Amino acid sequence: MACDDCACGNVAKELDQATLRTDCLDDEETLRLKALKATGGELIQGDGVKGIRVGGWFIQSRKGPILKMGPREKWEKMLGTIHLPQMVFGDNSLELVHETSGVKIHFNALDALRGWRQESLPPVKIPAAAKWKLRTKPDEQIILNYDYTYTTPYAGSQFVQEKQGDVNTAVEWVESQERIDMAALQARDPILFFEEVVLYEDELDDNGISLLTAKVRVMPSCWFLLLRFWMRVDGALIRLRDTRMYCRIQRDSTALPVVIRERNIKEDTFDALVSKGYPRDSAMYNDPTVASERLTQIYHSCEKLTLKSNTE
């Protein structure tokens, strides 16, 4: 059977490209492992758990399934509501522990939903042209008397793990002029560890999205974390709440870490976006990073982590 030179050439080219990609991945993995060894780091992996121990920090994620009916009802009772997001990942979490000081920064769905209950924003008004595609009778009156977007002011949970004989201390965030070192984040250093966890998600009955995620990136020189609440009610409102944390990994792992936290809140109605020359089509706002460049900033803060004695 005659060989099709063009077809054979394409196959050979694809194989060469695949080999090149594999070689690149192998090179990246080699660099990562070398960097991990140089920093004295250790990767950790178990049943639903992934993590890294490096520079005095123990950073790990846990992942599990969506809350089942029993646990979901317990959460409703704890939160005092019958309304929860469609998908609540109650076992998912991301935590960062500085082992010498005992400082623990933790991200989880329950505390985030407590923030939603406490803030209790008024419900976003739905445009007449985008009425809920409710799961009940179509002619039934729609009554939304709670914040069905699950918007939360949550910026993480933090405390100090007490050790025997230690003074009772607490984590406090104070206003700071220090900023996240963007140059360090843009450096082409190997990524020792990366993880993203979803805390909760709701598609707002196919009329948008409400999503809370936390992700962390660890490099030889620092770690960087992004907690992002992203919400879009089609035709009505877009809201973005970002909490970023940054910590340079110190040579002296016993010293109190310098953790910088920056919080940003941005939002706009679709009418406001149109008035700025942007499209009204909701499909143009699927990417929160792109949408962020178009939204109006309504809040910004920069803080630094400190420890305070509870006896003060």
Phi, psi and omega in degrees: 000131183290144180269133175280106185303321181295314181296316180297321179296320179295317179298315180298319179296317179296321178295319178297318179295320179296319178296319179297317179297319179297317179297319179297317179296319178297319179296317179298317180294321178297315178297320180296315181293323177295316179295321179298317180294319181296327180273355183074021182281164181218125176276144183232134179211134179210203182289100180074008183236134173226143180192182179212144172243117184202140174056032180086358179253143171243113185242127181212155175241152173233139180227139179212184182282174175295147178305132175274177189302313182301301178300326179298317179296324177295319178296318179301319180292316180297322183271350179068043181208157173256005183248122173225157177303155180304316182240108177247120180263082188292337180266354180281139177199161174224127182224147179231121184238124172271110196291331180284311182279338183084004178295128179233125176247126193225143180231125183208160186289323184297312179295325178296319179288332172298320177298319177300316181295321182288319180289317173047060178293154175293152181295143176290131179289133183267131178300147181302329182281354182229044180300149182310135169272074189293156179277358180257196183296136184296334182267004181284144181292136182267119179236112177243100185248025178213167180282092184284359177270349179059036176296132183230144174275003186307130179234018180112159176250138181214144177198177178249124177286117184285142174245155184302128179089353181283152174288141181291112182235162180225156176278137177224140176257126181241149180302140185218149174271349178291145181236162176297134182282093183293329179296321179294324181288331182273353179296148183273049177280152177298143175271112182286326185202138175218138177206148176227134178233139174268130180264315171202161183206143176214133181269010175050048180050047178064023177244024179149211183205144169225120190215131176238121181228157174226133177220150184227144176231128181244127177238170181302329185263341187192170166235153183222136183230143175230118170258122186232125168256123184235126183222135174221117171259110188306128178080355185240294191209145172237135183223137179224125177235114182246134170240120179247138176233143182220139177215125175282133179282120187270153177295320177271098184288351180272346181287153178297126183290150175261105181251123179258135178235125175243133179239136179228137173237127178228143174196160177200149169283162176296325178298319180294322178296318179297321180294338177269003177094009180265159183290156177272339184301121182299331181297342180277000183233044178275336183257113182297329180294318177291316181299326182304326181290343184256343186275153178279130177279127181245353178201141174211140175213153175226127185224162177234142181283134174225167176248139182229136178288134179289352179273350181288000000 
